[in-house]
Amino acid sequence: MQNLIQENDALLLELHNTQEDLERAVKAVDALETQLTAVTARLNRMCDAYPRHVDVGQVSVRGRRYDENRTTSDWLLQELAVDPSRIETVHVSFDTKPGNEQLKFPRLVDNLEVNSWIDWSSISDPADELAISKHLPIFDCRSGKPGKYLNASEWGTLRKILDAITQLLQQSSDLNGLPANMKKAHVAAIKILMNAAMSWPIMLRYDHWDLIGVDLRSNYMGLKLKVSNAAINARHIPELVFTFATVDEGETSIGSYPRLEFAEESRHYLESWFPETADHRGARWELRFATPNEMDMKVWNTLSGEDQVFMTAIIAELPIAVAGVVSNNSSFKNHRKEWVNIADSMRNIARQHLT
C-alpha cells in the first residue's frame, strides 16, 4: 500500500511539473506571437513608406559599352523576393541596342542551372535560353524552333523581375558595374520592351487546363474545363471554369451545334454575363455555333469590348487545350478526336465572323 501511495505522489508531482512546463511554453508562444505581430506591423509600415524597395540578397552586375548608343550587361540576383515567393537565382543579360533591345534568361551558367522560375522541364525540345524582344517571348531551342509561350505565372514573375531591376537601376548607387549613362539606357530598354509586350497579339496566358467533368447524354455532350491562373492583358482570373458542349441529333452528327456555357459564378470575371438561358442545370450565358459557318452574333454583341477580347482568346486557344486535356485524361475515352475537331471548327467559324 505504501508503495502505491509513493507511486501516486510521484505521478502527481510529474503531472504538476508537466503543467508548469506547458504553462511556460504557452507563455513563450504568446510572447513570440506578440513579437511577430509587432514586427509584421513594423514591416508593413516600412513597406508603406518605401513601396518600391527591392528585397534582394546580393546583386552582381557586369556592364560593357560598345558605343554611345549601345550597352550590354550581365546580371546575377540572388534571393530576390518576388511576391509571394522568393527566387534563389535570377540571371539575365541585357542588350540596349536601339531598335533591337532584348534580354535573355539562360538556363545554365557555368553548367549550373539558374532561372528556376521558368519551368524548363515542360519544354519538349531542350532550350538554352529564354529571349525577350519586341516579338512574342519564346524559348530559343537548339533546333531553332520556338518552344512554348510563357505561362501566366512566368509572365507575372518576368514583369516583377524587370520591375525590381528597374528600381535597382533608379535607386541603387552601388551598382559598380554600371555608370549612370548605362543605367539610363537599361531603364529605357526595359520600358521599350514592356511597352512592346503590351501591344503583342492578344493571347490567353495560363498555367494549365484541367478536365473536371464530362456530361454525356443522348443528344448532349459537355466537357467541364478549368483554366488555372488565366490572364489576358491586365485581366487576371485565378480559376476560370466553363463548359464546352455540343447539342446534336444522334451519333452521326457530333459537333454540329457546339457552344460555350458560362454558369452564374462566371459573373465575377465576365462583366457582361446575364442569364441568357436557364434550366435544371441553372442559369447560364451561352454562345452558340452551328456548322458550317453560323455564330450567334446577337448574343456576341451583348458582350463588352473587353469581354469580347477575353472570349476570342478562349476560342483561339480551345483546340490546343482540348487536345491536351482529352489525351492526358485516361478516364475520357469517347470521341477524343471529334472534340478537337469541334473546337477547331468553332475557332474557324469565329474567325469568319470576327475578322
N, C-alpha and C positions, 0 to 999 in steps of 0.2 A: 504493500500500500504506500509506504513511504517513497518507494522508487517512482510510483505513478505520480505522486504529488510533485516530486522533484522534476520529472519529465514535463509535467504540465506547466510548472513555473518557468522552465527553460523555454518551452514553446511560447508562452505568453511574453517573455522577455524578447524573444526573437521577433514576435509579431509587432511589439512596440517599436523595436529598432527599425523594422521594415517600414512601419508607418512614418517614423521620423525621417527615414531616407526618402520616402515618397513625397512627404511634405516639402523637404528641401529641394527635391527635383522639380516639383511643381512650381515652387517659388523661382527657381533658376530659369525655368521655361518662361514663366510670366515676365521675368526681368528681360530676357532675350527678346520676347515679343514686343515689349515696350520700347526696347532699344531699336529693334527693327523698324517699328512704326515711326520713331523719331528720325532715323537715318533715311527712311523712304521719303518722309516729308521734306527733309533737307535736300535730298537728291531732286525731288520734284521742283522745289524752289530754284535750285541751280539750273535745271533744265528749262524752266520758265525764263530765267534771267539770261541764259545762254542757249537759245534754241538751236543754234547752228553749230554747237560744239560737236566735234568728231571724237568718238571714243575709239582710239586705236593704240595697240601696244607699242608698235615700232614701225617707223616709216623709213624706207631707203629709196633714194631717187638718184638715177644717173642720167644726165642730160648731154645732148650733143647738138651743136649748132652747125647747120650746113651753110646757110646764108641768112640774110636779114629777114627772109620770109618763112624759112623752114627750120624747124627744130624737131628732134626726136628725144624720147626719154623712156627709160625702163623703171617701173615702179614695183616695189615689194612692200605690201602692207600686211602686217601680222596682227592677229587678234583684233580684227575690225568688227565693231559692234554694228550689226545691221538688224534693226528691229524686225522680228522678235528674236533673232538668233545672233550668234557670233561666228564669223568666218575665220578659220585658222590662218589661211594664207590667200592673199589676192596678189596675182602677178599680172601686170598689164603693160603693154608697150604703146606709146603714142607716136604718131607722125602728123605734124601740123601743116604739111604742105598745102598751100591754098588750092582749093578746088578738088583736092584728093585727100582730105582729112580722114584718118582712120585710126582705130585702135585694135589691138589684138590681145586676146587672152590665151596664152599657151596652155596645153595640157601638162607638159613636162618641162621642167627647168633643171638642168644637170641631172637628168634621169630621176628626178623627184617629182611626184605628182602634185600639182598646185591647182588652184581654182576649183576646189571641190564643190563649190556652189553650183557648178554645171554638172548635170547628170550624164557624164561621158559614157557610162555603161549602157545607156539606152540607144546608142548610135550603132547601127548595123555595120557601117564602114569605119575603120579606125580613123579618128580625127586628130590632127596635130594641134589645131588651134581654133578659136572662135574669132573671126574677123568681123568688125563692125565698120561699115562705111555708110555712104548715102543710100545704099541698097538694103534690101531686107537682110537681117542678121542671119547668116548661115554658117554651118560648120564647113570649113575647107578640109575636105578629106584627101587622103593621099591619092585617091583615084581621080581627084579633080571634080568629082560630082558633089553637088550640095547635099548636106545632110538634113537633119530635122530643124525646124524653127525653134527658137526659144519658147519654152512653155511659159505660162503665166507667172509662176513663182520665180523662174530665172529672169524673166523680163523685169519683174519688180525689183529683184536683187541687183540687176545691172544698173537700173536707174539710181538706186540708193548708193551703189559704189561710186558712180560718177558724181553724184551729188556730194558724197563725202570727199572725193578728190578735189572737187571744185572749192569746197570750204577750206581744205588744207592749203590750196594754192592761194586763196584770198586772205587767209588769216595767219598762216604759219610763216615765221621769219627764219626758221631754222632748216628749210629745205635747201641744204647746201648745194645739191646737185643742180639747182635751177636758179639762175639770176632773175631779176624782176621782169625783164622783157620776155623771157621764155615762159614765165608763169602766165603772163597775159596771153601769149599765143596758145597755151594749153587751154585756158579758160574759154577763149574764143572758139577753139576747135570742138570742145565738148558742147558748147552751145549750138554750134552749127550741126553737129551730129544728132543731138536730141531734137532740134527743130526739124531736121530732115526726117527723123524717125516718126514724128507726128504726122507727116504727110505721106508716109508709105501707104501702099494699098491696104485698105481696111481688112483685117483678118481677126478671127476669133482665136485668142490665146487661151490655153487651159493646161491643167496638169494631166488629167486623164478622163476618159469616158468609161462609164460602167453600165452594163445592162442589169437593171434591178427588178425587172418584171416582164413577163410575157403573157399576153391575153389572146387566146385562140378560141374563136367561136365559129359558127357555121359560115357567117358572112363578114366577120370582122377579125382582123389580126392587129395586134398592137405591141410595140416594144416600148417599155418604160425606160427611159435613159436618164442618167445622171452625169452632169459635167462638173467636175471638181475644179474650183478656183478659176472660173471663167472670167475673161476680161476682154473688152474691146474698147479702144480709145481710153477714155477716163472712167468708163463704167466697169465696175468690178462686182462679180456675183460669186460668193463663196461656194454656193451649191445651186446649180441650175437643174431642174427636173422637168421633163416634159415627155409626151408620148408621141412616137412616130407610128402612124397606123395606116391601114388601108381597109376600105369597105368594098367588098366585091360580091359577085354572084357566082359561087362555086369555085372549085379549084382551078378551072381553066382560065380565069380572068384575074389572077392575083396581081395586084398593083394598078388596077385600072383607075381607082379613086383614092389616091393617097392623101394624107393630111397630117398636120401638126396640131397637137392638142395641148393646151396650157390650162391647168386647173387653177382654181381661185387663189391658191397660195403663190401663184406666179405674179400676183398683183404687186408685190413689193419690188420686183425688178422689171416688170413690163408695165410701164406707166400708162399705156393706152388700153390695158386689159379691161374687158367688160364681159358679162355673161352672154356670149353670142349664142350659146346653146346650153341645154341642161336636160339631164335625165337621171336615172337611178345612180349614175356614177358621179353626179354633182354638176355644178356649173363649170363651163369651160369656154375659153376663147379658142376657136378653131380656124385654121387656114387650110382651105380645101383645094385640091388639084384634080384634074381628070386628064388622062392620056387621050390623045397625043399631045395637046398643047393648051389646055384650059386651066385657068387660075382664077380664084375668086378675088378679083380686083376690088370689089365693093368692100369686102372685109379688110383687104390690104390697106385701102385708103383710110380706114379708121385709125391706123397706127400713126403715131407722131413720127417726125423725121428721124429722131434718134432710135425709136423702136424699129423703124424700117431698116435702118443700118444694122441694128442688132440681129433682126430676123434674117436679113440677107446673109450675114456672116454664118449663122447657124446652118442655113440651107446649103451654102457653099461648102461647108466642112462635113456635112452629113454623110456623103458616100464613103469617105475615108474612115470616119468614126464608126459607122455601122459595120463596115468590113472588119474593123478591129474587134468590136465587141462580140459579133456573132461567131467569128473564127476562134476567139480566145475563150469562149464560154462553152464548156463541154456539155452542159445540160441543154443547150439550144441546138436542135438537130433539124428543125423544119425550115425549108426554104432559105438556106443561108445565102445562096447566090441570088435568089429572087429579091431578097431585102436590099442587097447592094444595088441591084438594077433599079429597084423602085426609088431609092434615094437619088441615084444618078438621073433618073427620069424627072424627078421633082426639081432637081437643080437645073436641068436643061429647060424645063418649062418656065421656071422663074427667070432664067436668063433671057428667054424670048420676050417676056412681058416687061422686064425691068431695065433692059438695055436698048 
